[in-house]
């Protein structure tokens, strides 16, 4: 199974573990990057720019030599470019229109509204005056967020006109400089790069890793977000399997399936985020790729589902292994490692963490010299830690203890 993997701009070794998993599953992985440091993967080609035409030309040239069986990406910022490459090479893909709708939050909201999928009230805004008008119509509190964001960067809960006026300049400046936008391919339509004012949804939040085949959505794992929130949103603590009641799980499955249909996704792995509001699950997003961090590990251990194997099968046009969602007895907890802002001098990880059999994923891409920006200037993360346990309490306690033992020294 020869697969071309796309990263328009590579972010260090973030996805290297997934590429190794692909190899273990029988994949012959070839990595095509617009921009990257050499040597990131044994079989790698680098365009030298983010230009989509250059990426497409190199993909065609490499395909003529290798005859790839499929194309995929794990990166949110490469979803649209990957759809364009698949279309150019005549390989299975989701199509550029569906990719754009699944990447751009404004287009996604429009599509959900058109098909009556439960979603927050929303309005695109380009100025403070427009934001204040939209917030007055929707009603406080509201959410201010980018249409092309990721990892909750420049996403704010706003409780008053004064707070909205204060937050807007940060978010407006961030949409042009944030990593989620800077890593996109250039020369291709990404949809509007602006801000949204959205209705605040007041219930619990849940994440889903799933699969769409022939237009039918299948849940692989249901994850509970157990973060204590403030005015900003750190995607920092998750637990699986979900503690929701069966009828709640069914409601979530139904609303995600409706969103998938609305977005025109018929064959792909999906990552969905849902929040309850007045007892009804509302879509926050349905992305046409796997979730970040080690959501794949949580799905595998707590859901008995392998998102990476499914994504590989779909990429080559083969029906993946699908089954009704049945959680396992293994509890998993994922923590996004957060730190204070500053310039990193050193990161120290205790041996207990690196040798523990309970740790199934530890990734700290941050390096000495990196600048950590925290809200409202940014939403940088140190890395990710995922652990397993026989119960929620055990997994949560272990994750907190290990996270506390990871120390960061900052340069003066």
ABEGO torsion letter per residue (X at the ends): XBBBBBBABBBEAAAAAAAAAAAAAGBBBBBBBABBBBGABABBBBAGBABAAAAAAAAAAAAAAAGBABBBBABAAAAAAAAAAAAAAGBBBAEAAAAAAAABAAAAAAAAAAAGBBBBBBBBBABAAAAAAAAAAAEOBBBBBBAABBGGBGBBBBABAAAAAAAAAAAAAAAAABAAAAABBBGBBAEBBBBBBBBBBABBBBBBBBBBBGGBBBBABBBBBABBBBABBBBABBBOBBABBAAAAAAAAAAAAAAAAAAGBABBBBBBBBBBBGGBBBBABBBBBBBBEAAAAAAAAAAGBBAAAAAAAAAAGBBBBBBBBBBBABBBBBBBBBBBBEBBABBBBBAAAAABAABABBBBABBBGBBBBBOAAEBBBAEBBBBBBABAAAAAAAAAAAAAABBBBBBX
